[in-house]
Amino acid sequence: MSRSHEDLLSELRGIREKGIIGGGLDKIEAQRKKGKLWVRDRLSLLLDKDGFQEIQWLRTHRSTFFGMDKVKVYGDGVIIGYGRIDGRPVFVYAQDFTVFGGSIGEVHGEKIAHLIEMAVRYGAPVIGLYDSGGARIQEGVASLHSSGLLFAANVKASGVVPQIAVMLGPCAGAASYSPALMDFVIMVKQAYMFITGPEVVKAATGVEVTFEELGGAHVHATKSGVAHLVADDEQTAFALTRKLLSYLPSNSNEEPPYIPTEDPIERRLDNLYSVVPTDPVKPFDVKEVVVSVADNGEFLEIQPDFAKSAVVGFARVGGHSVCVVANQPAEKGGVIDIDASNKIARFVRFCDAFNLPIITFVDTPGFMPGVDQEHGGIIRHGAKILHAYADATVPKITVIMRKAYGGAYIAMGSKSLGADITYAWPTAEIAVMGPESAVRILYRKEAETRPDPAKFYEEKTQEYRKIFANPYLSAELGYVDDVIDPAETRLKIATALDFVKRKREEYVGIVPKKHSNIPL
């Protein structure tokens, strides 16, 4: 005898209710007592109201080891589906710590990999909410294989759709490589990530460390560079996620979002006369320049506490989303070291992948000198910036504010690396090296014959500065397109953007290749 629709729907509701509560009400309450939101509360805060559609919620693990055949929970510790953020489609997966500690088993990893593949197929960003103890020990190699499928999906999606990882709890072992493969990592302060835990570190080295000291948000935001943004709490993390997405296109085939602004592009920046000293060795905060140029003074800085001699982030100019790269004279004089090289190069490559114009503000004395830097590979790491800028085909506008010396001048979006428009302020100094250093090399022997070497060096320094330490020789040679009044910087950038946004690169006469080989 066939069953009625009412009976069938009643059964479905019962199964669905069981599936919704994950590991059970007691574990949900325990999660909340730790100050952490339940996974479904997280989805409600992240996504537009009533828009999330969960898929594959009926899946369960297939393991029979260690009594796993007696414990099966719908969803297998991860929720996947699609919804909207500010009306734009997104794909989301969220680990449920109440189910097996959010550990990645065979089915768990398969679900996430499937969702990422959907995001690529349908051209929408993918967001991962991480809260997991790592690979599921009870499932052995099957959990490792599934983690590998997840990593492969991250790699296939790279450069196709934006990928954002939001760290809301632990992320241990091999599982931590998935966020590292994504474009941006946002961490709440109580989250942590590491490959080997404190116990393993102690056994291997004899050193005792806490979870926070080993892989807390502060460590990854300031030392390792793994975290791009840090939030005080989960609500702030979701707000940052939404804000970050507002600057990005949904996929690599779309143009960046355009948001009309009432901030006039011709707005003068007279404040820059006092912000930026004419003395090239006096520090200033380049972020004051960036927010002055940006629409409504809004700038979303990425990795603000890592490699602080470089500043990168997103802004809008004349309504157009742009990437900003700048040297920071307030930190080490704006010198480029190993970490700054990696920070700049990776950001430039992301922006190029997603059609975001790159605005570069230059004020650097060069690459960081020193034995540690040389032995650490400053040549190799600095070459990453050169590769990233030269390889980038998006519109590139460069503003040389003051110092632009040596290889660092070339690296920071110079005309020789394909800058579309290069502006210089009257304070710009473009040369192989600083006047003082150059003169001591050029006139060392002659100075030894002079009765007052110091006075001689001072005279030659002024002579060198007059010839080279200004933007006019570079402009005469065509390496600078225009020397501009700093107060007109916003107008000049906005006007240039309106034209160069039509840029289309065609590699005519270049031998076909699979891809370039960046010096990693």
N, C-alpha and C positions, 0 to 999 in steps of 0.2 A: 504493500500500500504506500503510495507516494505521500510525502510530508507536505504540510501546508506552507505557504509563503511565510506565514506568521512564525511557525516553528523554525524555519530556516533562518529568518532574519533575527530571531531571538538568539539562536545559536551563534550567528555572526557577531551580534552585539556582545555576547558573553566572551567570545574569543578576543574581540577587539579591546574590551575593557581589561582583560588579562594582559594583553600585549602592551597597552598604554602604560601600565604601572611598572613595567620593567622588572627590576629586582624585588619589588614589593614595597608596601607603604612604610615598613619599618626602616628599610635602607634609604628610602627617599627622605625620611625624617632625619636620619643620621647624617645624610649629606647636607641638609639645611643647617643642622646644628654646628657643622664645621664652618659655617659662613659661606657655603657654596650653594649656588642655585641648582635646582634639579634641571635635567637636560631639556625638558619640554618648556620650562619657564624661560630657559635661555633662548630657545627658538622663538618664543613669543616676543621677547624683547628685541631680538635682532631683526626679525622680519616684519613686513607690513602686516597689519591686523587681518586675521582670518584668511591668510593667503597660502599657508603651507600645505603641500600635498605630499604625504609620506608614501613611499613605495617600498616594496619588499619587506614589510614589517612582519610577515609571517615566517620568515626564514629562521631556522635554528641550526645549531652546530650538529656535526655528524660524528663527533668523537665518542668513543666507548671506553677510553682509558680513565683510570683513577676515579671511577664512579660517575664520569661525565654523562653516561647514558641514562642516569637517574635524574639528572638536572638539566632540563631544557627550557630556555626562556625565549619567547618570541623576540625577534630582532637581533639576537646574539650580541647585545651590548653596543649597538650603534644604530642611530636613526639616520636614514637618508631620504632625500626628497627635494622638492623645488618649491620656490615661493618668489616673493618680490621684495626689493628694497627700494624705496622711493619710486615704486612703480616699475622698476627694471627687473627682469627675470634673473634669478640666481639659483645655483644648485648648492645645497648645504648637506654636510654630514656632521653628526654630533655624537661623540662617544658618551655612553651612559655608564658612569662609574658604579652605579648600583647593580650592574650585571657583570659578574666576574671581574670587578674592578676596572671595567672598560678595556680589558685586555684584548689584544688582536689575535683572534683565532682564524681558522681557515675561512669560514663564512663571513666573519666580520671584515676581513681584508678584501674579500671578493666583492662585498657590497660597496665599499668605498671606491674601489677601482672601477666598478661598473658606473657609479655616479660620476666620477671624473671623466670617464669616456663619454657619458651623456653630455656633460658640460661642453666638451670639445665638439661633439657632433652638432649640438644646437647653439653653440657660440655664445655662452653665457658664463660669467665668473663663477668660480667654485670657492666656497668658504668651508674650512674645516674647524670644528670646535673640539679641541683635544683635552681629554681628561682620562688618562690611561696608565696602567701599571706596566705597559709594554707587551711584548709577545706572550701569548698564553702558553705557559709551561706545560700544561696538561696535554696539549696537542702536538708538542714536539716540532718536528721539521715541517709539518703542515702549516703551523703558524708562521714559520719563517718564510715558507714559499708564498704564503698569502701576503706577508709584508713586502716581499719582492714584487708581487703584482701591483701593490699600492705604489711602490717607488717608481715602477715602470710607467704607471698611469700618470704620476706627477711629471715625469720627464716628457712624456708625449704631449701633455697639456702645456708644457713650458713654452712661452712665447706665442701661444695660441689663444688662451684665455687667462685673465688674471687669476692667481691663486693666493688666497689669504688664509693663514693659519692663526687661530686664536687660542692661545694656551691658557687653560682655565684650571689646571690641576697638574698632576705629574705627567711626565712624558719620558719614559725610561727606555734605555737600551736601543736596539735597532729601530724601534718605532720613532725615535727622535729625528731620524734622517728624513722622514716624510715632510715635516715642517721646514727642514733645512733646504729641501728641494723646491719649496714654494717661493713665491715672489716676496711676500711680506709675512713677518711673524710679529703678532701682537701678544704681549704677555701681561697677565694680571700679576700684581706683586707677590701673591702667595703661590704662584705656579713655579715649577722648576723642570729643567730638562737636563739629562745627562746620559752618556753612553754606559758608564760603569758607576754603580752606586757607592755610597760612603763605605760600606763594608768591604767591597772589592778594592777600593782605593787604599783602605787601611791595611788589608792583607798584602797588597802589592808594594806599598811604599812605607807602611808604618805610620802614616800621617792620618790623624783623625780630623774629619771635616763634617760639617752639617750639610743637609740637603741644600740649604740656601747658599752656603759658602761654595759648594761644588757647582751648582747649576741654577741658582736663583735668578729672578728677573734682573736684579741689579748687576749680577755678574755678566749675563748675556747682553745687557744693554751698554755696559761700559768697557768690558774686556774682550769677550769673545766675538762680539758683533753679530751674534745670532739673532737677537731681538731687535726689531726695527722701531717698535713703539712699546711703551710700558704704561699700563693703566692702574689706577688705585683700586678699582673694583670691576666687577663684570659688566655692570651697566655702562661704565666709561669705556670699557674695551669694545662693547658693541657700538657705542656712539662713534668711536674712532674708526671702526670698520666701515660704518655707513659713510663717514666723512671721506675716508680714503677712496672708497668706490666712486664717490661723486666726481672725482677728478679723472677717472679711468674709463676708457671705452669698454664695451662688453667683450670684445674679441679683437684680434689683430687685423681684421678686415674692416673695422669701423673707424670712423674719425673720432677724436676725443670729444667729450661733451662740451657744448657751448651754452653758457648761461648769461643772458643779457645783463648788463650792469649799468647802473646810473652813475658810476664813477667815471668822469670824463677822461678820455685818453690823453687829452692835452693838459691835464693837471700838472702844474710845475712842481718840482721837488726842490724848492729853495732850501729846505732843511739840510740837504746833503752838503751844502757849503760848510756847515758847522759839524756835521757828522763825520766827514772824511777830512782828516788833516792833509795839508799840502806836503808836509814833511813825510817822506816815504817810510821812515822807520817808526813813526808814531802809530800805535795800534788803534783800531776802531772795530766796532761790532758790525760785520757785514750784513747781519740780519736786519739792521736798521735800513740798509739800502734796499734789501729785498722787499720788506713790507712796505716801503715807500713806493716802490714800483708796482706792487701787486694791487689788483682790484680790492678796494675796501680794506687794505692792509692785512689781508688774510694769507697766511703761509702755513702749510702743514709740513713741518720739518720731519725728515726721516733719519733715524739713528742719531738723535740730537746729542747723545752722551757718549758716542763712540767716534774715535778719530776726529776730535773736535776742531782740528785745523782745517777741515773741509766741511762745508755745509751743503746738504742736498735736500730736496723736498719739492712739493707741488704748490703751485699758485695759479692764479688766472690773470691774464692781461687782456683787457678789452673783451672780456667774456670767454676767452679761449683758455683751456687747460694747458699749462706748460710745466716742464721740468726745470728746476733751478739747480745749478751747480755753482758753488762759489768757494774761493779760498777765504779763510777766516783769520785776518791779521791780529785779532784779539787772542789767538791761541797759537803760540810758537811762531808768531809773525806770519802765519799763513803758509808755512813750509809744508811740503808734501812728503809724508813718510809712508811706510809700508801699509799701515792700516788705512790711511787716507786714500792711497792709490786703489786699494780694493773697494773701498766705499764708493768712490767716484766711478770706477769702471763698471761695477755691477749695476749701479743706478742708471748710467748712460745706456747700457745695453737693454735694461728693462724699458726705458723710455723709447728707445729706437724700435723695440719689438711691438710697441703698442701705439705708434704714430704720434707720440707726444713731442712737440718742439722742445729744444733744449736751449735755455738761456744761461750763459756762463758769465760770471763776474770774476775777473781776474785781479788778484793782488798777491803775488807770491814771489819770494826771493829765490825759490828753486826747490830741488829735492833735498830731503834731509841728509846732511853729511854724517859720517861716523862709522866706526868699525862695525858696531852692532847692526846698523842699517845695511851696510855693504854685505856682511856675512849673512844677514837675514834675507837678502835677495831684493834690495831696492831696485836693482836694474830690471829684474824679472817682473816685479810687481808694478813698477812705474810704467813698464811697457804695456801693461794691461790698459792703462788710460789711453795711451797712444792708439792701441788697437781698437778700443771701444769707440773713440771719437772718429777715427778714420773709417771705421766700418759702418758707422751710423749714417743712414740715408734720410733721416727726418730733418726738418728745418733746424738750422743751428745758428744762433745769434750770440755773438760774444761782445762783452763790454770790458775793455781793459781800463781799470780804475787807476791803479798806480803801478807797482812793480810787476814786471813780466820778464823774468830773467831765464836765460839758458833753456835747457830741455823742458823746464816747467812751462815756459811760454808756449812752446810747441804743443805740449800735452794738453793744455787747458783750452781746447777748442780753437786752435789757431787757424788762420786762413789756409795754411799748408795741409791741415788735416780735414779741410772741407767745410769750414765755416762759410755760411751763405752771406752773412753781413757781419763785419767786425767794426765796432765803434771803439773809440778811445777818448778818455777825458784829457784835458790839457795837462793833468797831473801824471799821466802815464809815462813810465820809463820802460822802454823796450830795448833790451840789449843782451849780449851773451852772458854778462854777469853784472853785478853792481859796480858803480863807478869806482869806489874805493878799492875793491879787489882787483878790478881790471887795471887800474893805474899802477898798482904795486907789482903786477906781473909785467906790464909793458915797459916800465921805467925803473925797474929795480937796479940794474947796473948803472944807469945814468945818475940815479939818485945818490949812489955811493960816492960819486965824484963831486957832489954839490956840498957847499959849506953848511947849508941848512936844508937837509933832506925833507923835514916835515913841511916846511914852507913850499918846497918844490912839489911834493906830493899834493898839497892842497891846491896849488895852481893847476896842475895837470888834471886833478879830479874835476875841477870846475870846467876845464876845457873839454874833458871827456863827456861830462854831464850835458854841456851845451850841444855837443854834436850828436850823442847817442841817447841820452837819458830823457827823451821826450818822444812824443808820438809823431812828430812831423816828418822825420826821415822815413819812418815806416809807411806813412801816408803817401809820401812821394814815390815810394817803391811799389805801392799798391797792396801792401799787406794790411793796411787799415783803410776802410772805406770812407770813414768820416771821423773828424775830431769834433766832439760835441760838448755843449754846455751840460754839466751834470744834471742841472734842473730839468733838462729836456729828455732825460733818459727814458722815462715812461712813454712819452709821445713817440720817440724814435723806435723803441722796441715794438710798441703796438702797431705802428705804421708798417714796419718791416714784416711783422707777423702776418698782417693782412695780405701781403703779397707772397711771401715765401711759403705760406701754408699750402699753396698750389704746387709745391715742388714735387717732381716725379723723377726718380733716379732710373736711368737706363744704363746698364753695363754694356756699352757698345765695344766690341772688339776684345772683351776680356774672355780668357779661356774659361769654359764652364768648370765649376768645382762643386763638390758636395757641401763643404762649409770651410770657413777659415779655421786656423788653429791658434786660438788665443793663448798667450803664455801664462798658463795657470800655475 
